[in-house]
Amino acid sequence: MKTKLTTLFVAIIMTVGFTAQAQISEECMTTGSIFNEAAKVKNWDAARTPFTKLRKDCPNWSLALYQYGEKLLKADLKAASGEQEKAIAQDLILLLQQREQYFPGKTDKGENAADQAQIMFDSKIGTKKSQFDAFQKAFELDAASISSAKSIYTRFKLAVDLYKEGQQISLQDVFDLYDDTQSKLGKEATILDTKLQALLDKEEAGTALSAKEKRRIKGYETNLKAFGIFGGSTDGAMGALGNCENLVPLYQKDFESMKNDKEWIKKAAGRLAGKDCTDTDLFKQMVENLHRLEPSAKSAKYLGILAGNRGDTAAESRYYQEAIDLETDPKERASAYYRLALQAKKAGSYGKARGLFNKALSEDGSLGQAYLNIAAMYAASANNCGQTTFDKRAVYWLAASTAERAGRVSPSLAGTANKTAASYRGYAPSKADVFQSGKAGQTIKIGCWIGSSVRVPGN
């Protein structure tokens, strides 16, 4: 009986598969083949007629119809202007909607909706409010699938513009969205950085990379550069809105009515701490109230900040460690480790500080400031780590590459990180020095507390 049921099941599957295939007519298959061959070589003029026929008569022919079709319409869009541009843009939006209609299982809803919103923005379709609402819908559908730095930034830029125009966006909404935007940019950039670093480490170890891996490196670097640009643009769009002069009055006016609301205090104190507005009476009052209402990891961290403000390093360390022990949120633990690391760095305990910075990074890989601090410690130790002048100056290569990672994982730091890296490279051995040393392509081991190695460029 079991064998008969199995045979029947297989027959049903084969019938369903045959029926699905039969739904794609021979004419559609032929037209699709013509379209495919032309689109592969970007011969959009030759691809346009079969593309139009497929959309009309064979919308379920293949996902390639929408993948190549998107490229075709974007090429048309790039060459268009005025009303023609808007018409093509609206057709492109329709194509993306059709893709989701006919291939829902192969279409990320959030990413697809964000792409449509970006087209609306780029081609000035609708109002700023309708464009912003389209982005909001995309992020609500599936924020995880949205990885475009441009789309992540554009949503925030629209929110700032709407606030400035007085259109139903509050300053608090802008602050919340700023945090969300920088967090998302950092998360996506960290994913790319991890992939890039794995290939760079492989190359650093002397393993030859394949042509495909070299292309990946180039792609990762290009995308990370975009994250850096848009991360900086996010800070630029925020501008003076996010300074202490705006934040303190914003929270001060609500403090009396909200001083017993734990969640409000957590958010407000977090914002003040994030913008270094911690030497204010308002922050002190918030922290004391929060600790009275609910002693927690957050209140312990903020008490640590207050202890640091008054110069009590012992209490500062104790509170930060308490925050780490109580905290369940990785980003908050990272913040506490980072502050402990700064304390150790200030005391000149570089090995301890690096360990704490690395612990912070293990909790939050987008904490680019940690890499900048590690790089600074490397640079400060160059004269003490190495047997020869060449080896000592080689430490600056390590400092430079570490600084660059800061910009890769935290896009808003890209400008600072790249300038810092360039400055360190200015102290590293020159091409002439490398040639005279005969060490091109060799790996130099760096001693003292650094305990690392660096590959001499050249081969």
C-alpha positions as CSV (number, residue, x, y, z in Angstrom):
1,M,0.0,0.0,0.0
2,K,2.8,2.4,0.9
3,T,4.5,1.8,-2.4
4,K,1.3,2.6,-4.3
5,L,0.9,5.8,-2.4
6,T,4.5,6.8,-3.1
7,T,4.0,6.1,-6.8
8,L,0.8,8.1,-6.8
9,F,2.5,11.0,-5.1
10,V,5.4,11.1,-7.6
11,A,2.9,11.0,-10.5
12,I,1.0,14.0,-9.0
13,I,4.3,16.0,-8.7
14,M,5.3,15.2,-12.2
15,T,1.9,16.2,-13.5
16,V,2.0,19.5,-11.6
17,G,5.4,20.2,-13.0
18,F,4.4,19.3,-16.5
19,T,1.3,21.5,-16.2
20,A,3.3,24.5,-14.9
21,Q,5.7,24.1,-17.8
22,A,2.9,23.8,-20.2
23,Q,1.6,27.1,-19.0
24,I,4.6,28.8,-20.7
25,S,3.8,28.5,-24.4
26,E,6.4,27.7,-27.0
27,E,6.0,31.2,-28.4
28,C,6.8,32.7,-25.0
29,M,9.8,30.5,-24.7
30,T,11.1,31.6,-28.1
31,T,10.4,35.3,-27.3
32,G,12.1,34.9,-23.9
33,S,15.2,33.4,-25.5
34,I,15.5,36.3,-27.9
35,F,15.1,38.8,-25.0
36,N,17.5,36.9,-22.9
37,E,20.3,36.9,-25.5
38,A,20.0,40.6,-26.2
39,A,19.7,41.6,-22.6
40,K,22.8,39.6,-21.6
41,V,25.0,41.8,-23.8
42,K,23.0,45.0,-22.8
43,N,21.7,45.4,-26.4
44,W,18.6,47.2,-25.0
45,D,17.3,48.3,-28.5
46,A,17.1,44.6,-29.6
47,A,15.7,43.6,-26.2
48,R,12.9,46.1,-26.1
49,T,10.4,44.5,-28.5
50,P,10.5,41.0,-27.0
51,F,10.5,42.6,-23.5
52,T,7.3,44.5,-24.3
53,K,5.7,41.3,-25.7
54,L,6.7,39.2,-22.7
55,R,5.3,41.7,-20.2
56,K,2.0,41.6,-22.1
57,D,1.6,38.0,-23.0
58,C,4.0,36.0,-20.8
59,P,4.4,37.8,-17.4
60,N,5.2,34.5,-15.7
61,W,7.8,33.4,-18.3
62,S,10.9,33.9,-16.0
63,L,12.3,36.0,-13.2
64,A,14.8,37.2,-15.8
65,L,12.1,39.2,-17.4
66,Y,12.0,41.4,-14.3
67,Q,15.7,41.3,-13.6
68,Y,16.8,42.3,-17.1
69,G,13.7,44.4,-17.6
70,E,14.7,46.6,-14.6
71,K,18.1,47.2,-16.1
72,L,16.6,48.0,-19.5
73,L,14.2,50.6,-18.0
74,K,17.0,52.1,-15.8
75,A,19.1,52.5,-18.9
76,D,16.1,54.3,-20.6
77,L,15.6,56.4,-17.4
78,K,19.2,57.5,-17.4
79,A,18.8,58.9,-20.9
80,A,15.4,60.6,-20.3
81,S,14.4,63.9,-18.9
82,G,11.2,65.8,-18.0
83,E,7.9,64.2,-18.5
84,Q,9.5,61.3,-20.3
85,E,11.6,60.5,-17.3
86,K,8.6,60.4,-15.0
87,A,6.7,58.1,-17.4
88,I,9.6,55.7,-17.5
89,A,10.0,55.9,-13.8
90,Q,6.3,55.1,-13.2
91,D,6.7,52.1,-15.6
92,L,9.7,50.9,-13.7
93,I,7.7,51.0,-10.5
94,L,4.9,49.0,-12.2
95,L,7.5,46.5,-13.3
96,L,8.7,46.0,-9.7
97,Q,5.1,45.5,-8.6
98,Q,4.6,43.0,-11.4
99,R,7.7,41.1,-10.3
100,E,6.2,40.7,-6.8
101,Q,2.9,39.7,-8.3
102,Y,4.3,36.9,-10.5
103,F,7.4,35.9,-8.4
104,P,6.5,36.6,-4.8
105,G,8.7,33.8,-3.5
106,K,11.8,35.3,-5.2
107,T,11.1,39.0,-4.3
108,D,12.1,40.6,-1.0
109,K,9.1,42.7,-0.2
110,G,11.0,45.3,1.9
111,E,13.8,45.8,-0.6
112,N,11.3,45.8,-3.5
113,A,9.2,48.5,-1.9
114,A,12.2,50.6,-0.9
115,D,13.4,50.4,-4.6
116,Q,10.0,51.8,-5.6
117,A,10.2,54.6,-3.0
118,Q,13.7,55.5,-4.2
119,I,12.5,55.8,-7.8
120,M,9.7,58.1,-6.6
121,F,12.3,60.3,-4.8
122,D,14.8,60.3,-7.6
123,S,12.3,61.1,-10.3
124,K,10.2,63.5,-8.1
125,I,7.0,61.5,-8.3
126,G,4.5,62.6,-5.6
127,T,5.1,64.8,-2.6
128,K,7.9,64.4,0.0
129,K,5.3,63.1,2.4
130,S,4.1,60.4,0.0
131,Q,7.8,59.5,-0.8
132,F,8.5,59.2,3.0
133,D,5.4,57.1,3.6
134,A,6.5,54.8,0.8
135,F,9.9,54.3,2.5
136,Q,8.2,53.8,5.9
137,K,6.0,51.1,4.4
138,A,9.1,49.4,3.0
139,F,10.9,49.3,6.3
140,E,7.7,48.1,8.1
141,L,7.3,45.3,5.6
142,D,10.9,43.9,6.0
143,A,13.7,46.2,7.1
144,A,16.2,43.4,7.2
145,S,16.0,42.9,3.4
146,I,16.9,46.6,2.7
147,S,20.6,47.0,2.2
148,S,20.9,50.0,-0.1
149,A,22.9,52.8,1.7
150,K,21.1,55.3,-0.6
151,S,17.6,54.2,0.4
152,I,18.5,54.0,4.1
153,Y,19.8,57.6,3.9
154,T,17.0,59.0,1.7
155,R,14.3,58.0,4.2
156,F,16.1,60.0,6.9
157,K,16.7,63.0,4.7
158,L,13.0,63.1,3.9
159,A,12.1,63.0,7.6
160,V,14.4,66.0,8.3
161,D,13.0,67.9,5.4
162,L,9.4,67.2,6.5
163,Y,10.2,68.3,10.1
164,K,11.7,71.6,8.9
165,E,8.6,72.2,6.8
166,G,6.4,71.4,9.7
167,Q,4.7,68.4,8.2
168,Q,3.7,65.9,10.9
169,I,7.2,64.9,11.9
170,S,8.4,65.8,15.4
171,L,12.0,66.5,16.5
172,Q,11.8,63.4,18.6
173,D,10.8,61.4,15.5
174,V,13.9,62.8,13.7
175,F,16.1,61.7,16.6
176,D,14.6,58.3,16.7
177,L,15.0,57.9,13.0
178,Y,18.6,59.2,13.1
179,D,19.5,56.4,15.6
180,D,17.7,53.8,13.4
181,T,19.5,55.1,10.2
182,Q,23.0,55.1,11.7
183,S,22.4,51.7,13.3
184,K,21.2,50.2,10.0
185,L,24.0,51.8,8.0
186,G,26.5,50.4,10.5
187,K,25.0,46.9,10.5
188,E,25.0,46.6,6.7
189,A,28.5,48.0,6.4
190,T,29.8,45.6,9.1
191,I,28.4,42.7,7.1
192,L,30.4,43.9,4.0
193,D,33.5,44.7,6.1
194,T,33.5,41.2,7.5
195,K,33.4,39.7,4.0
196,L,36.1,42.1,2.8
197,Q,38.4,41.6,5.8
198,A,38.3,37.8,5.3
199,L,39.6,38.2,1.8
200,L,42.2,40.8,2.8
201,D,43.4,38.5,5.6
202,K,43.7,35.7,3.1
203,E,45.8,37.9,0.8
204,E,47.8,39.2,3.7
205,A,48.7,35.6,4.6
206,G,50.2,35.1,1.1
207,T,47.4,33.1,-0.5
208,A,46.7,34.1,-4.1
209,L,43.2,35.3,-4.7
210,S,41.1,34.1,-7.6
211,A,39.8,36.5,-10.2
212,K,36.3,36.2,-8.7
213,E,37.6,37.0,-5.2
214,K,39.5,40.1,-6.6
215,R,36.2,41.3,-8.1
216,R,34.5,40.8,-4.8
217,I,37.0,42.9,-3.1
218,K,36.5,45.7,-5.6
219,G,32.7,45.4,-5.2
220,Y,32.9,45.4,-1.4
221,E,35.2,48.4,-1.4
222,T,32.9,50.3,-3.7
223,N,29.8,49.6,-1.6
224,L,31.6,50.4,1.6
225,K,32.6,53.7,0.1
226,A,28.9,54.4,-0.6
227,F,28.1,53.6,3.0
228,G,30.8,56.0,4.1
229,I,29.3,58.8,2.0
230,F,25.8,58.3,3.1
231,G,26.8,57.9,6.7
232,G,28.5,61.3,6.6
233,S,25.5,62.7,4.7
234,T,23.2,61.5,7.5
235,D,25.2,63.4,10.1
236,G,25.1,66.4,7.7
237,A,21.4,66.2,7.3
238,M,21.0,66.0,11.1
239,G,23.2,69.1,11.4
240,A,22.5,71.3,14.4
241,L,19.3,69.6,15.2
242,G,21.2,67.0,17.2
243,N,23.3,69.2,19.4
244,C,23.0,69.7,23.2
245,E,21.5,73.1,22.7
246,N,18.5,71.5,21.1
247,L,18.4,68.3,23.1
248,V,18.5,69.7,26.6
249,P,15.6,72.1,26.2
250,L,13.6,69.4,24.4
251,Y,13.8,67.0,27.3
252,Q,13.9,69.7,30.0
253,K,10.4,70.9,29.1
254,D,8.9,67.4,29.6
255,F,11.1,66.3,32.6
256,E,8.7,67.2,35.4
257,S,5.8,65.4,33.8
258,M,7.8,62.4,32.7
259,K,10.4,62.1,35.6
260,N,8.7,58.9,36.9
261,D,8.4,57.3,33.4
262,K,11.3,54.7,33.3
263,E,11.1,54.2,29.5
264,W,11.0,57.9,28.8
265,I,14.1,58.5,31.0
266,K,16.0,55.6,29.4
267,K,15.4,57.0,25.9
268,A,16.1,60.6,26.9
269,A,19.2,59.8,29.0
270,G,20.5,57.6,26.2
271,R,20.1,60.4,23.7
272,L,22.0,62.9,26.0
273,A,24.7,60.3,26.6
274,G,25.0,59.6,22.9
275,K,25.6,63.3,22.2
276,D,27.9,63.8,25.2
277,C,25.4,66.1,26.9
278,T,26.3,64.4,30.2
279,D,27.7,67.4,32.1
280,T,24.3,68.9,32.5
281,D,22.1,69.0,35.6
282,L,19.3,67.5,33.5
283,F,21.3,64.4,32.8
284,K,22.3,64.0,36.5
285,Q,18.6,64.3,37.5
286,M,17.6,61.8,35.0
287,V,20.2,59.2,36.1
288,E,19.4,59.6,39.8
289,N,15.7,59.2,39.1
290,L,16.2,56.2,36.9
291,H,18.4,54.5,39.5
292,R,15.7,55.2,42.1
293,L,12.9,53.9,39.9
294,E,14.7,50.8,38.5
295,P,18.4,50.1,39.3
296,S,19.6,48.5,36.1
297,A,22.4,48.1,33.7
298,K,21.5,51.4,32.1
299,S,21.4,53.3,35.3
300,A,24.7,51.7,36.4
301,K,26.3,52.8,33.1
302,Y,25.0,56.4,33.5
303,L,26.3,56.5,37.1
304,G,29.6,55.4,35.7
305,I,29.5,58.4,33.3
306,L,28.8,60.7,36.2
307,A,31.6,59.2,38.2
308,G,33.9,59.8,35.3
309,N,32.8,63.4,35.1
310,R,33.8,64.0,38.7
311,G,37.1,62.2,38.2
312,D,36.3,59.1,40.4
313,T,37.9,56.5,38.2
314,A,37.4,53.6,40.7
315,A,33.7,54.2,40.9
316,E,33.6,54.7,37.1
317,S,35.1,51.3,36.5
318,R,32.9,49.6,39.2
319,Y,29.7,51.0,37.7
320,Y,30.7,50.0,34.1
321,Q,31.5,46.5,35.1
322,E,28.2,46.3,36.9
323,A,26.5,47.5,33.8
324,I,28.2,44.8,31.7
325,D,27.2,42.1,34.3
326,L,23.6,43.2,34.2
327,E,23.1,44.1,30.6
328,T,21.5,41.8,28.0
329,D,21.6,44.1,25.0
330,P,24.9,43.6,23.1
331,K,25.1,47.2,22.0
332,E,24.8,48.4,25.6
333,R,27.5,46.0,26.7
334,A,29.7,47.3,23.9
335,S,29.2,50.8,25.1
336,A,30.2,49.9,28.7
337,Y,33.3,48.0,27.4
338,Y,34.2,50.9,25.2
339,R,34.1,53.3,28.2
340,L,36.3,51.0,30.2
341,A,38.7,50.7,27.3
342,L,39.0,54.5,27.1
343,Q,39.8,54.6,30.8
344,A,42.6,52.0,30.3
345,K,43.9,53.9,27.3
346,K,44.0,57.1,29.2
347,A,46.0,55.4,31.9
348,G,48.5,54.1,29.3
349,S,47.5,50.4,29.7
350,Y,47.4,49.8,25.9
351,G,47.3,46.0,26.0
352,K,44.4,46.1,28.4
353,A,42.6,48.8,26.5
354,R,42.9,46.9,23.2
355,G,41.4,43.8,24.9
356,L,38.5,45.9,26.1
357,F,38.0,47.6,22.7
358,N,37.9,44.2,21.1
359,K,35.3,43.0,23.6
360,A,33.3,46.0,22.7
361,L,33.6,45.1,19.0
362,S,32.7,41.5,19.6
363,E,29.4,42.8,21.1
364,D,28.9,45.5,18.4
365,G,30.9,45.1,15.2
366,S,29.9,48.6,14.0
367,L,31.6,50.5,16.8
368,G,34.2,52.1,14.5
369,Q,35.5,54.4,17.2
370,A,37.1,51.3,18.8
371,Y,39.2,50.7,15.7
372,L,40.3,54.4,15.6
373,N,41.4,54.1,19.2
374,I,43.3,50.9,18.6
375,A,45.0,52.5,15.6
376,A,46.0,55.5,17.7
377,M,47.6,53.2,20.3
378,Y,49.5,51.4,17.6
379,A,50.8,54.7,16.2
380,A,51.7,56.0,19.6
381,S,53.8,52.8,20.2
382,A,55.7,52.7,16.9
383,N,59.0,53.8,18.4
384,N,58.8,51.2,21.1
385,C,57.8,48.2,19.0
386,G,60.5,46.9,16.6
387,Q,64.2,46.2,16.4
388,T,65.1,48.4,13.4
389,T,63.9,51.9,12.3
390,F,62.2,50.2,9.3
391,D,60.3,47.8,11.5
392,K,59.3,50.5,13.9
393,R,57.9,52.6,11.0
394,A,56.2,49.6,9.6
395,V,53.8,49.8,12.6
396,Y,52.2,52.7,10.9
397,W,50.9,50.4,8.2
398,L,49.1,48.4,10.8
399,A,47.8,51.6,12.3
400,A,46.5,52.7,8.9
401,S,44.7,49.5,8.0
402,T,43.1,49.4,11.5
403,A,41.9,53.0,11.1
404,E,40.4,52.2,7.7
405,R,38.3,49.4,9.3
406,A,36.7,52.1,11.5
407,G,35.3,53.8,8.4
408,R,34.2,50.5,6.9
409,V,32.1,49.3,9.8
410,S,30.9,52.8,10.8
411,P,30.1,54.7,7.7
412,S,29.7,58.1,9.4
413,L,33.4,57.9,10.4
414,A,34.6,57.1,6.9
415,G,35.9,60.6,6.2
416,T,37.8,60.8,9.5
417,A,39.1,57.2,9.3
418,N,40.5,57.7,5.8
419,K,42.2,60.9,6.7
420,T,43.7,59.3,9.8
421,A,44.9,56.3,7.8
422,A,46.5,58.5,5.2
423,S,48.3,60.4,7.9
424,Y,49.7,57.2,9.4
425,R,50.8,56.0,6.0
426,G,52.8,59.2,5.7
427,Y,55.0,58.0,8.6
428,A,55.3,54.5,7.2
429,P,58.3,53.5,5.0
430,S,58.3,55.0,1.5
431,K,58.5,53.1,-1.7
432,A,62.2,53.9,-1.8
433,D,62.6,52.6,1.7
434,V,60.9,49.4,0.9
435,F,63.0,48.9,-2.2
436,Q,66.3,49.6,-0.3
437,S,65.2,47.3,2.5
438,G,64.6,44.3,0.2
439,K,61.6,43.4,2.3
440,A,58.8,44.0,-0.3
441,G,56.1,41.3,0.2
442,Q,57.6,40.0,3.4
443,T,55.7,39.8,6.7
444,I,57.2,41.7,9.7
445,K,56.4,40.5,13.2
446,I,55.7,43.4,15.6
447,G,56.7,42.8,19.2
448,C,55.9,44.5,22.5
449,W,52.2,44.7,23.6
450,I,51.1,44.8,19.9
451,G,52.1,41.2,19.2
452,S,50.9,41.3,15.6
453,S,52.4,41.3,12.1
454,V,52.2,43.4,9.0
455,R,52.9,42.7,5.3
456,V,55.3,45.0,3.6
457,P,53.6,46.3,0.3
458,G,55.3,45.8,-3.0
459,N,55.0,42.2,-4.2
